[in-house]
Amino acid sequence: MAVDPAAPQRYRRVQALMAARMAQQVLRVWRELMNPAKVDASWLAVRAALMPIVQQAREQSAVLARAAYTDARRDAGIDGELDPSDPLPLALKRLESALDVTGPVEFKKAIAAGKTPQQAMDAAAVRMVGSTQYLALEGGRQVMQRSVEADERATGYARVTDADPCAWCAMLASRGPVYKSAKTAGDPRQGGNRYHDACACQAWPAFTNDEPFIGVAEGLYDDWLRETRGRGGKHAVNAFRRWWEAEGRAQYRAPGQPNP
């Protein structure tokens, strides 16, 4: 069966839609249950309502990734069955801490900085959405990464970006399908498994050593070589970041995006 070149971006969009729906639920709970006049008194109920929302979204992300990995493996013509790996369990204390820091702690910091209660509520909401989306999407990202590591037929995975990646994500995408594990070395762009709050990137598996670059990643690779020539390590990273912020980002067009 022929490999569908649109599959990686389609998968990324499905994960993004799931995360957006979860964000709507998080915001609704925050706005309806949080009392800015009684932050500490109302927070425990808010946190209790938020936790299952994040946990369920994390499992949904993992389910989407398992199906996508199985389909990608089949489409690549790989014989034999392989059960995709599960994500690592989300520790309860980690989830509670993430919610505490982006909820009441962020609210109080905003108030101390002179924000109005409504402004503080909004600031905390932004932080909370970014953090909870990270934890939810981590489910699918870990399925992809752990499955590639465990699959002898997989050669690596690539980073798939949205239409407006930051310099860090564009840099990692420029490597193409080379990430096999967290220990990938030999390049300052080695952290393929590193994501950030509000990051829309996903991982996509590769099954041959001459796997084509996804989308515009090959162009980004050429950009990386040009902008970092003669530099190494953090100096190369900084050079690429300066170029990306000055002109590269404005020129970038993800697959399916119209030209200006």
C-alpha positions in Angstrom: 0.0 0.0 0.0 1.3 3.4 -0.9 2.3 5.8 1.9 -0.1 8.7 2.2 2.1 11.9 2.3 -0.8 13.9 3.9 -1.1 11.4 6.8 1.3 13.2 9.2 -0.4 16.5 9.0 -3.8 14.9 9.2 -2.8 13.2 12.3 -1.4 16.4 13.8 -4.6 18.2 13.1 -6.7 15.5 14.8 -4.6 15.7 17.9 -4.9 19.5 17.8 -8.6 19.3 17.6 -8.8 16.9 20.6 -6.6 19.3 22.6 -8.8 22.3 21.6 -11.9 20.5 22.8 -10.2 19.7 26.1 -9.2 23.4 26.4 -12.8 24.4 26.1 -13.7 22.1 29.0 -10.8 23.4 31.1 -11.9 27.0 30.5 -15.5 26.3 31.3 -14.6 24.7 34.7 -12.2 27.5 35.5 -14.7 30.3 34.8 -17.7 28.6 36.3 -16.3 27.2 39.5 -13.3 29.5 40.4 -14.2 32.3 42.7 -11.6 35.1 42.5 -12.8 36.5 45.8 -12.2 33.1 47.5 -9.3 31.6 45.6 -8.1 29.0 48.2 -11.6 28.0 49.3 -12.8 27.3 45.7 -9.7 25.9 44.3 -9.9 22.3 45.6 -13.3 21.8 43.8 -11.9 23.3 40.6 -8.9 21.1 40.7 -11.0 18.0 41.4 -13.1 18.8 38.3 -10.1 19.5 36.1 -8.1 16.4 36.8 -10.4 13.8 35.1 -10.7 16.1 32.1 -6.9 16.1 31.6 -6.6 12.4 32.3 -9.3 11.5 29.8 -7.8 13.8 27.1 -4.4 12.2 27.6 -5.9 8.7 27.0 -7.7 10.0 23.9 -4.4 11.3 22.6 -2.8 7.9 23.2 -5.6 6.1 21.4 -5.2 8.4 18.4 -1.5 7.8 18.4 -1.9 4.0 18.6 -4.2 3.9 15.6 -2.0 6.3 13.6 1.2 4.2 14.4 -0.6 1.0 13.3 -1.8 2.6 10.1 1.6 4.1 9.3 3.3 0.8 9.9 0.8 -1.1 7.6 1.0 1.6 4.9 4.8 1.3 4.9 4.4 -2.4 4.0 5.8 -3.7 7.3 4.8 -7.4 7.9 3.7 -8.7 11.2 1.7 -7.3 14.0 3.0 -4.9 16.7 1.1 -3.5 19.6 2.0 0.2 20.0 3.5 1.1 23.3 1.5 2.8 26.1 2.4 6.2 27.4 4.0 6.5 30.8 1.4 6.9 33.6 0.7 10.5 34.5 1.7 10.8 38.2 -1.1 12.3 40.3 1.3 14.7 42.1 2.6 15.9 38.8 -0.9 16.7 37.5 -1.9 18.4 40.8 1.3 20.5 40.8 0.8 21.6 37.2 -2.8 22.7 38.0 -1.8 24.4 41.2 1.0 26.4 39.6 -1.0 27.5 36.6 -4.2 28.1 38.6 -4.2 29.8 42.0 -0.4 30.5 42.1 -0.6 32.2 38.7 -3.7 34.1 39.7 -2.0 35.4 42.9 1.1 36.4 41.0 -1.0 38.4 38.6 -2.8 40.2 41.4 0.5 41.0 43.1 1.7 42.5 39.8 -1.3 44.9 39.8 -3.7 43.0 37.6 -7.4 43.2 38.2 -9.2 40.0 39.3 -10.6 39.5 35.8 -7.1 40.1 34.2 -5.6 37.6 36.7 -8.3 35.0 35.9 -7.5 35.4 32.2 -3.7 35.2 32.8 -4.1 32.0 34.8 -6.5 30.6 32.1 -3.8 31.0 29.4 -1.2 29.3 31.5 -3.5 26.5 32.5 -4.6 25.7 29.0 -1.0 25.5 27.8 0.0 23.2 30.7 -3.0 20.9 30.5 -2.7 20.6 26.7 1.0 19.6 27.2 0.1 16.9 29.6 -2.8 15.6 27.4 -0.8 15.6 24.1 2.1 13.9 25.9 0.0 10.8 25.9 0.1 10.5 22.1 3.7 11.8 21.8 4.9 9.1 24.2 3.1 6.4 22.3 4.9 7.4 19.1 8.3 7.8 20.7 8.1 4.6 22.8 6.7 2.6 19.9 9.5 3.6 17.6 12.1 2.8 20.3 10.5 -0.7 20.7 9.9 -1.4 17.0 12.8 -3.1 15.3 11.4 -2.2 11.9 11.1 1.5 12.8 14.1 3.7 11.8 13.1 6.8 13.7 10.5 9.5 13.8 10.1 13.0 12.5 8.7 16.2 14.1 5.6 17.5 12.4 4.9 21.2 13.0 1.9 23.4 12.6 1.8 26.5 10.3 3.5 28.7 12.9 6.2 26.8 14.8 8.7 28.6 17.1 12.4 28.6 16.2 13.0 25.6 18.5 10.3 23.4 16.8 11.3 24.5 13.3 14.9 23.6 14.1 13.9 20.1 15.4 11.7 19.5 12.4 14.6 20.4 10.1 16.4 17.1 11.0 13.7 15.0 9.4 13.0 11.4 10.4 16.1 10.8 12.4 14.9 10.6 16.0 15.0 7.0 17.3 15.3 7.7 21.1 15.9 10.4 23.6 19.7 9.6 23.3 19.9 10.7 19.6 23.3 12.5 19.4 25.7 14.2 17.1 23.6 17.4 16.4 22.5 20.3 18.6 19.0 19.6 17.3 19.0 16.2 19.1 16.1 16.9 21.5 13.3 15.5 19.3 11.3 14.4 22.3 11.2 17.9 23.9 8.0 19.9 23.6 6.7 23.0 25.4 3.4 24.4 26.6 1.1 25.4 23.7 3.3 23.3 21.3 1.3 21.9 18.4 4.0 19.5 17.2 3.6 15.8 16.9 5.9 12.8 16.1 5.5 10.7 13.0 7.2 7.3 12.5 9.6 6.3 9.7 10.3 2.8 8.5 13.1 3.1 6.0 16.6 4.7 6.1 15.7 6.9 3.1 12.4 8.1 4.4 11.4 11.4 2.7 11.3 14.5 4.8 7.8 15.6 5.9 6.3 18.7 4.4 8.9 21.5 4.3 11.4 19.9 6.6 13.8 19.4 3.8 13.8 23.1 3.1 14.3 23.8 6.7 17.3 21.4 6.7 18.8 23.5 3.9 18.1 26.6 5.9 19.8 25.1 8.9 22.9 24.3 6.9 23.1 27.8 5.4 22.5 29.8 8.6 24.7 27.7 10.9 27.7 27.3 8.5 30.9 27.5 10.6 29.1 27.3 13.9 28.4 24.5 16.3 26.5 23.8 19.5 24.5 26.6 21.1 26.1 29.1 18.6 24.4 27.2 15.7 21.1 27.1 17.6 21.2 30.8 18.3 22.1 31.6 14.7 19.2 29.6 13.4 16.9 31.2 16.0 18.0 34.8 15.0 17.4 34.0 11.3 14.0 32.4 12.1 12.7 35.3 14.1 14.0 37.9 11.6 12.8 36.3 8.3 12.4 32.5 8.3 9.2 32.4 10.2 7.5 34.8 7.8 8.6 32.7 4.8 7.5 29.4 6.3 4.5 27.6 4.8 3.3 24.3 6.3 1.8 21.8 3.9 -1.6 22.9 2.7 -1.0 26.5 3.6 -1.6 29.0 0.8 1.2 31.4 -0.3 0.7 35.1 0.8 
